Amino acid sequence: MKKICMFPGQGSQKIGMGKSFYDNFKTAKEVFEEADSVLNKNLTDIIFNDEQALKNTVNSQPALMVVSYAIFSVLKQEFGVKVSDFSYGIGHSLGEYSALTVAEALSFKDALLLLKTRSEAMESSVPNKAGGMIACIGISISDLKKLELGKVEIANDNSEMQVVLSGMQDDLKLASEILLKNGAKKVIPLDVSGPFHSSYMTHAYNVLSKALSSTNVHQPIIPIISNVTAKPVTNPDEIKTLLAEQINHGVKWRESVESFTDLGIECAIEIGSGKVLSGLVKRINKNVNVYNIETIEDLKNLKELNII
């Protein structure tokens, strides 16, 4: 059975995520400790104890990657799971960094430093929350594209009936009214600090491109499906280009799931906090067997089922 490992993005963070792995496995604890050292801050304490700080982009991005990487490290060191047991890897937005780190295209330290740079640049691209994002539920992307929505842009094509838009606050308000009048069941403002994955992130793109140019990227052990192209990538230079472009382009999640199912994937395992990606995959293709590993119990269950 061909499998893909999936890694969550911003919005999946929750207080205490990964703590059972931290408490029970030295391998996981060392990942958290290394992150604190590299970032020169007590990220571990924020993850376990400070809900408000965890919501901040500069903390949530590296935090989610740390938890995913810690869980995968336990899978690898304690349960004998190999990266090569999976045919592909994929992540949603910052989750792509988790996928690339697990696949050894990026070192853990470099991934952390890139996410620090990325998150700070994203925060400063449109300061004071002048821009934001809205999730549109119950309207297809094809119908949405037919509407005159002004200056908002498609940030995430998550599934057939869930699309996220980015833009300035006044433009988002106007777009919300139009969407609700034209078939959208819900329009939900997201708790983010800017219009991510849009052309408003040009400053962040420039900053990240510069950081990536001096970062060592290796060929990943398994191909990683890019958010930008929805296709597998293995070439290090192409990975750098696409990671930079990801920041000011929309995340093609629906197309990515369609892409990996076309490649023969029958089983998708989400590794990290939450079940957001698992839910999206189920909605996009009911034929894919979907699992997630968020707790030690999840891990043991999959081991008993011989899924991992």
C-alpha positions as semicolon CSV with decimal commas, in nm:
position;residue;x (nm);y (nm);z (nm)
1;M;0,000;0,000;0,000
2;K;0,153;0,331;-0,111
3;K;0,155;0,586;0,171
4;I;0,211;0,959;0,205
5;C;0,307;1,145;0,525
6;M;0,130;1,478;0,578
7;F;0,223;1,766;0,808
8;P;-0,017;2,034;0,937
9;G;0,005;2,410;0,893
10;Q;-0,085;2,718;1,092
11;G;-0,422;2,697;1,264
12;S;-0,361;2,342;1,388
13;Q;-0,164;2,458;1,692
14;K;-0,303;2,389;2,038
15;I;-0,170;2,428;2,387
16;G;0,009;2,116;2,512
17;M;0,055;1,962;2,169
18;G;0,328;1,699;2,165
19;K;0,358;1,691;2,545
20;S;0,291;1,317;2,581
21;F;0,582;1,250;2,344
22;Y;0,801;1,501;2,531
23;D;0,720;1,336;2,865
24;N;0,764;0,976;2,750
25;F;1,043;0,975;2,491
26;K;1,392;1,115;2,531
27;T;1,411;1,140;2,149
28;A;1,119;1,385;2,144
29;K;1,244;1,584;2,445
30;E;1,578;1,637;2,271
31;V;1,399;1,782;1,965
32;F;1,218;2,036;2,184
33;E;1,540;2,123;2,369
34;E;1,731;2,172;2,044
35;A;1,457;2,405;1,917
36;D;1,481;2,617;2,233
37;S;1,857;2,639;2,187
38;V;1,849;2,724;1,815
39;L;1,579;2,990;1,853
40;N;1,724;3,121;2,181
41;K;1,381;3,123;2,345
42;N;1,176;2,886;2,556
43;L;0,949;2,768;2,276
44;T;0,874;2,451;2,474
45;D;0,718;2,653;2,756
46;I;0,510;2,850;2,504
47;I;0,385;2,527;2,343
48;F;0,284;2,374;2,675
49;N;0,175;2,676;2,881
50;D;0,113;3,001;2,691
51;E;-0,192;2,985;2,466
52;Q;-0,183;3,352;2,372
53;A;0,184;3,347;2,272
54;L;0,132;3,026;2,076
55;K;-0,120;3,205;1,852
56;N;0,149;3,447;1,736
57;T;0,277;3,357;1,389
58;V;0,639;3,383;1,501
59;N;0,575;3,110;1,759
60;S;0,309;2,893;1,597
61;Q;0,508;2,827;1,279
62;P;0,822;2,683;1,440
63;A;0,613;2,520;1,715
64;L;0,406;2,314;1,472
65;M;0,718;2,202;1,289
66;V;0,889;2,105;1,616
67;V;0,594;1,891;1,725
68;S;0,566;1,715;1,387
69;Y;0,940;1,652;1,375
70;A;0,948;1,528;1,736
71;I;0,669;1,278;1,666
72;F;0,836;1,156;1,348
73;S;1,168;1,124;1,535
74;V;0,995;0,893;1,784
75;L;0,845;0,692;1,497
76;K;1,191;0,657;1,350
77;Q;1,405;0,597;1,658
78;E;1,165;0,403;1,880
79;F;0,941;0,219;1,632
80;G;1,171;0,161;1,335
81;V;0,964;0,362;1,085
82;K;1,174;0,486;0,792
83;V;1,111;0,790;0,573
84;S;1,137;0,555;0,276
85;D;0,833;0,363;0,407
86;F;0,639;0,651;0,253
87;S;0,626;0,714;-0,121
88;Y;0,579;1,092;-0,083
89;G;0,563;1,368;0,173
90;I;0,345;1,677;0,182
91;G;0,270;1,965;0,417
92;H;0,022;2,251;0,427
93;S;0,206;2,586;0,408
94;L;0,466;2,573;0,690
95;G;0,399;2,197;0,701
96;E;0,603;2,171;0,384
97;Y;0,909;2,260;0,594
98;S;0,823;1,971;0,827
99;A;0,798;1,737;0,528
100;L;1,132;1,854;0,388
101;T;1,301;1,818;0,728
102;V;1,169;1,466;0,783
103;A;1,286;1,379;0,429
104;E;1,632;1,522;0,517
105;A;1,627;1,792;0,249
106;L;1,663;2,048;0,530
107;S;1,844;2,010;0,859
108;F;1,627;2,063;1,166
109;K;1,830;2,371;1,260
110;D;1,803;2,526;0,913
111;A;1,429;2,459;0,899
112;L;1,382;2,635;1,234
113;L;1,587;2,936;1,125
114;L;1,401;2,957;0,794
115;L;1,066;2,948;0,973
116;K;1,184;3,218;1,213
117;T;1,278;3,437;0,916
118;R;0,960;3,342;0,727
119;S;0,721;3,413;1,015
120;E;0,883;3,746;1,106
121;A;0,879;3,857;0,742
122;M;0,513;3,754;0,702
123;E;0,420;3,950;1,015
124;S;0,597;4,265;0,893
125;S;0,475;4,255;0,530
126;V;0,136;4,407;0,623
127;P;0,166;4,541;0,980
128;N;-0,106;4,621;1,235
129;K;-0,341;4,350;1,106
130;A;-0,442;4,576;0,817
131;G;-0,485;4,259;0,612
132;G;-0,626;3,920;0,691
133;M;-0,788;3,602;0,562
134;I;-1,140;3,459;0,539
135;A;-1,256;3,100;0,490
136;C;-1,546;3,056;0,249
137;I;-1,756;2,746;0,315
138;G;-2,012;2,597;0,078
139;I;-1,909;2,758;-0,249
140;S;-1,691;2,589;-0,509
141;I;-1,374;2,748;-0,633
142;S;-1,513;2,751;-0,987
143;D;-1,821;2,947;-0,873
144;L;-1,609;3,173;-0,658
145;K;-1,387;3,264;-0,953
146;K;-1,691;3,384;-1,148
147;L;-1,765;3,652;-0,888
148;E;-1,624;4,004;-0,889
149;L;-1,458;4,005;-0,550
150;G;-1,228;4,302;-0,592
151;K;-0,872;4,287;-0,467
152;V;-0,893;3,968;-0,261
153;E;-0,689;3,665;-0,371
154;I;-0,724;3,289;-0,334
155;A;-0,481;3,186;-0,059
156;N;-0,579;2,822;-0,001
157;D;-0,778;2,594;-0,229
158;N;-0,841;2,346;0,052
159;S;-1,127;2,137;-0,087
160;E;-1,413;2,164;-0,333
161;M;-1,627;2,362;-0,089
162;Q;-1,362;2,531;0,128
163;V;-1,159;2,819;-0,009
164;V;-0,953;3,073;0,186
165;L;-0,910;3,429;0,060
166;S;-0,650;3,691;0,154
167;G;-0,667;4,068;0,129
168;M;-0,697;4,396;0,312
169;Q;-0,968;4,413;0,579
170;D;-1,206;4,644;0,389
171;D;-1,176;4,433;0,073
172;L;-1,241;4,115;0,273
173;K;-1,555;4,266;0,427
174;L;-1,691;4,357;0,085
175;A;-1,601;4,013;-0,056
176;S;-1,774;3,844;0,239
177;E;-2,100;4,023;0,163
178;I;-2,082;3,926;-0,205
179;L;-2,002;3,564;-0,123
180;L;-2,292;3,528;0,119
181;K;-2,530;3,673;-0,139
182;N;-2,404;3,426;-0,399
183;G;-2,428;3,088;-0,233
184;A;-2,158;3,071;0,036
185;K;-2,298;2,904;0,349
186;K;-2,045;3,065;0,582
187;V;-1,766;3,320;0,565
188;I;-1,534;3,293;0,864
189;P;-1,263;3,551;0,946
190;L;-0,944;3,364;1,040
191;D;-0,735;3,449;1,345
192;V;-0,421;3,541;1,152
193;S;-0,209;3,853;1,147
194;G;-0,195;3,917;0,772
195;P;-0,303;3,833;0,416
196;F;-0,078;3,528;0,381
197;H;-0,019;3,339;0,055
198;S;-0,097;3,641;-0,159
199;S;0,081;3,914;-0,353
200;Y;0,073;4,124;-0,036
201;M;0,359;3,903;0,086
202;T;0,613;4,045;-0,165
203;H;0,835;4,175;0,116
204;A;0,831;3,833;0,283
205;Y;0,910;3,667;-0,050
206;N;1,219;3,885;-0,095
207;V;1,341;3,822;0,261
208;L;1,287;3,447;0,241
209;S;1,447;3,419;-0,104
210;K;1,762;3,575;0,035
211;A;1,762;3,339;0,336
212;L;1,707;3,035;0,115
213;S;1,991;3,131;-0,117
214;S;2,240;3,074;0,166
215;T;2,072;2,760;0,305
216;N;2,188;2,408;0,220
217;V;1,905;2,210;0,064
218;H;1,965;1,845;-0,027
219;Q;1,771;1,604;-0,243
220;P;1,494;1,465;-0,021
221;I;1,481;1,092;0,051
222;I;1,126;1,091;-0,088
223;P;0,966;1,341;-0,329
224;I;0,776;1,623;-0,162
225;I;0,458;1,753;-0,324
226;S;0,484;2,130;-0,359
227;N;0,205;2,361;-0,242
228;V;0,274;2,586;-0,541
229;T;0,265;2,332;-0,824
230;A;0,077;2,041;-0,661
231;K;0,347;1,817;-0,811
232;P;0,637;1,617;-0,661
233;V;0,972;1,792;-0,637
234;T;1,318;1,652;-0,559
235;N;1,563;1,902;-0,712
236;P;1,721;2,118;-0,437
237;D;1,728;2,436;-0,647
238;E;1,364;2,387;-0,743
239;I;1,276;2,329;-0,378
240;K;1,435;2,663;-0,284
241;T;1,246;2,844;-0,561
242;L;0,913;2,689;-0,466
243;L;0,956;2,751;-0,092
244;A;1,006;3,119;-0,166
245;E;0,712;3,130;-0,409
246;Q;0,489;2,950;-0,161
247;I;0,481;3,259;0,058
248;N;0,311;3,482;-0,201
249;H;0,119;3,216;-0,394
250;G;-0,190;3,019;-0,298
251;V;-0,166;2,673;-0,142
252;K;-0,306;2,419;-0,391
253;W;-0,414;2,162;-0,136
254;R;-0,709;2,017;-0,327
255;E;-0,498;1,982;-0,642
256;S;-0,217;1,827;-0,436
257;V;-0,447;1,558;-0,296
258;E;-0,578;1,486;-0,646
259;S;-0,216;1,469;-0,762
260;F;-0,103;1,217;-0,502
261;T;-0,408;0,997;-0,551
262;D;-0,330;0,996;-0,925
263;L;0,019;0,876;-0,823
264;G;-0,134;0,572;-0,655
265;I;-0,142;0,680;-0,290
266;E;-0,392;0,470;-0,094
267;C;-0,303;0,575;0,261
268;A;-0,237;0,923;0,405
269;I;-0,101;0,969;0,757
270;E;-0,109;1,314;0,918
271;I;0,173;1,358;1,170
272;G;0,147;1,639;1,422
273;S;-0,115;1,851;1,591
274;G;-0,480;1,817;1,489
275;K;-0,673;1,643;1,214
276;V;-0,735;1,930;0,972
277;L;-0,555;1,773;0,677
278;S;-0,708;1,431;0,746
279;G;-1,055;1,585;0,724
280;L;-0,975;1,766;0,401
281;V;-0,837;1,452;0,235
282;K;-1,152;1,259;0,332
283;R;-1,367;1,527;0,168
284;I;-1,156;1,535;-0,149
285;N;-1,121;1,159;-0,201
286;K;-1,314;0,910;0,012
287;N;-1,110;0,619;-0,131
288;V;-0,793;0,721;0,053
289;N;-0,741;0,558;0,394
290;V;-0,667;0,848;0,628
291;Y;-0,503;0,832;0,972
292;N;-0,335;1,077;1,206
293;I;-0,069;1,056;1,474
294;E;-0,120;1,324;1,736
295;T;-0,087;1,116;2,052
296;I;0,103;0,808;2,168
297;E;-0,230;0,622;2,160
298;D;-0,270;0,708;1,790
299;L;0,079;0,575;1,725
300;K;0,016;0,248;1,910
301;N;-0,314;0,195;1,728
302;L;-0,150;0,232;1,389
303;K;0,128;-0,003;1,496
304;E;-0,130;-0,267;1,598
305;L;-0,304;-0,228;1,263
306;N;0,031;-0,269;1,082
307;I;-0,023;0,069;0,916
308;I;0,325;0,178;1,026
